[in-house]
Amino acid sequence: MAKQLDENLSMGVDIDGDGKPDLNISVKTIGIIIAGIVSMAGMWFTIKSDIALAMELPEPVVSSVEFKYKDEMIRKTIELTQKDVEAIKGDVESMKITLEKLDERLYDLQKNR
């Protein structure tokens, strides 16, 4: 009579040779492992074919109008940054003058005490 396979059927593997199974593997676990390997292989070949297709496609061409607009945008950004730096320098100079005035006033106050 043939043995009936069910999901609880497991096989014990004795690794260290003491007669007791060290690892139990069921039919369900073996099926999951095989399905995972097949799935990974399928993804691998799909990715390889996508990469090969992408390498054959032509490179996108940057039009002269697009290049002109990008160049103009970069130049304006640099000019704005330069104006901001100059404004910050002006603020630092005005703070320096204010600090010098405060220092003089404090000196005068201490001198008059």
C-alpha positions in Angstrom: 0.0 0.0 0.0 1.3 3.5 -0.9 2.0 6.0 1.8 -0.1 9.1 1.6 1.7 12.4 1.6 0.4 15.2 3.9 1.8 18.5 5.1 2.8 17.0 8.4 5.1 14.5 6.8 8.6 15.4 7.8 12.1 14.0 7.4 14.7 14.1 10.2 18.3 14.8 9.3 21.0 13.6 11.8 24.0 15.9 11.4 26.2 14.9 14.3 25.6 11.2 14.1 24.1 10.6 17.6 21.0 8.9 16.2 18.6 11.7 17.0 17.4 14.0 14.2 18.9 17.4 14.5 16.9 19.0 11.7 13.3 18.3 10.7 12.2 19.3 7.2 8.6 18.9 6.2 7.2 18.6 2.7 5.6 22.0 3.1 9.0 23.6 3.9 10.7 21.9 0.9 7.9 23.2 -1.3 8.3 26.8 0.0 12.1 26.6 -0.5 11.7 25.4 -4.1 9.0 28.1 -4.8 11.3 30.8 -3.4 14.2 29.7 -5.5 12.1 29.6 -8.7 10.7 33.1 -7.9 14.2 34.5 -7.3 15.5 33.0 -10.6 12.5 34.5 -12.4 13.2 37.9 -11.0 16.8 37.6 -11.9 16.2 36.9 -15.5 13.5 39.6 -15.8 15.9 42.2 -14.4 18.7 41.0 -16.7 16.4 41.4 -19.8 15.2 44.8 -18.6 18.8 46.0 -18.2 19.7 44.6 -21.7 16.7 46.5 -23.2 17.6 49.7 -21.5 21.2 49.5 -22.8 19.8 49.3 -26.4 17.5 52.3 -26.1 18.8 55.6 -27.4 20.1 58.2 -25.0 17.8 61.1 -24.4 18.8 64.1 -26.3 19.0 67.5 -24.5 17.6 70.1 -26.9 19.3 73.5 -27.3 16.3 75.2 -25.8 16.3 73.1 -22.7 20.1 73.7 -22.3 19.5 77.4 -22.7 16.8 77.5 -20.0 18.9 75.4 -17.6 21.9 77.6 -18.1 19.8 80.7 -17.6 18.3 79.3 -14.4 21.8 78.4 -13.0 23.1 81.9 -13.8 20.1 83.6 -12.0 20.6 81.3 -9.0 24.3 82.4 -8.8 23.4 86.0 -9.1 20.7 85.7 -6.3 23.2 83.9 -4.1 25.8 86.6 -4.7 23.2 89.3 -3.7 22.4 87.4 -0.5 26.1 87.1 0.4 26.5 90.9 -0.2 23.5 91.6 2.0 24.9 89.4 4.8 28.3 91.2 4.5 26.5 94.5 4.9 24.6 93.2 7.9 27.9 92.1 9.5 29.4 95.5 8.9 26.5 97.3 10.4 26.6 95.0 13.4 30.3 95.7 13.8 29.6 99.5 13.9 26.8 98.9 16.4 29.1 96.8 18.6 31.8 99.5 18.5 29.2 102.1 19.6 28.0 99.9 22.4 31.6 99.3 23.5 32.3 103.1 23.5 29.1 103.8 25.6 30.0 101.0 28.1 33.5 102.4 28.4 32.1 105.9 29.0 29.6 104.6 31.6 32.4 102.8 33.5 34.7 105.8 33.2 32.0 108.1 34.7 31.3 105.9 37.7 
